[in-house]
Amino acid sequence: MDAENLPCSAMGPPELAQVRSKKKPKKRNRKWTSDLDAVQVGPYLFVPLTCTKELREDGRNMEHCVRSYENLCRINCTRVFSVRDDFTRFRIATLSLIWENDYWHLDQMKGVRNTEVVCAERTYFDGERMVTETDFTDLHYAAQEFVQQYREAWAIQRR
């Protein structure tokens, strides 16, 4: 029986030291660049996530899978941003840009647990029937402005 399978009380000091010395492999913190630093658009702050650690942290805080975007970010296919309230710095959403047809495009923007933050639905009774209307949120328009600023910064970097 090896030291890993012995109960703790059966291990002498050398075996215990061997078990304790085993460490989890350190997670790599790979990095990439963003053509734009943090940008304020209206009441929102768009913060670039430029390393594995930041993706993991955002995924953990927002309870979604953005941490799996590391390879896409590293090969310059995707850029990810944490969208925060400019005053409180509270995380509101995560936005991703995707590189398609020689241009950066808005890929998606999701809130906590992938909730919808781009559109808002209103349902009401108009006197005859129930009506549901869908409107874009202020965050949608701020994101559109941000994407335009990112494209401009990218074009300047390439000159």
Rosetta blueprint (number, residue, H / E / L):
1 M L
2 D L
3 A H
4 E H
5 N H
6 L L
7 P L
8 C H
9 S H
10 A H
11 M L
12 G L
13 P H
14 P H
15 E H
16 L H
17 A H
18 Q H
19 V H
20 R H
21 S H
22 K L
23 K L
24 K L
25 P L
26 K L
27 K L
28 R L
29 N L
30 R L
31 K E
32 W L
33 T L
34 S L
35 D L
36 L L
37 D L
38 A L
39 V E
40 Q E
41 V E
42 G L
43 P L
44 Y E
45 L E
46 F E
47 V E
48 P E
49 L E
50 T L
51 C E
52 T H
53 K H
54 E H
55 L H
56 R H
57 E H
58 D H
59 G H
60 R H
61 N H
62 M H
63 E L
64 H L
65 C L
66 V H
67 R H
68 S H
69 Y H
70 E H
71 N H
72 L H
73 C H
74 R H
75 I L
76 N L
77 C L
78 T E
79 R E
80 V E
81 F E
82 S E
83 V E
84 R E
85 D E
86 D L
87 F L
88 T L
89 R L
90 F L
91 R E
92 I E
93 A E
94 T E
95 L E
96 S E
97 L E
98 I E
99 W E
100 E E
101 N L
102 D L
103 Y E
104 W E
105 H E
106 L E
107 D E
108 Q E
109 M E
110 K E
111 G L
112 V H
113 R H
114 N H
115 T L
116 E E
117 V L
118 V L
119 C E
120 A E
121 E E
122 R E
123 T E
124 Y E
125 F E
126 D L
127 G L
128 E L
129 R L
130 M E
131 V E
132 T E
133 E E
134 T E
135 D E
136 F E
137 T L
138 D H
139 L H
140 H H
141 Y H
142 A H
143 A H
144 Q H
145 E H
146 F H
147 V H
148 Q H
149 Q H
150 Y H
151 R H
152 E H
153 A H
154 W H
155 A H
156 I H
157 Q H
158 R H
159 R L
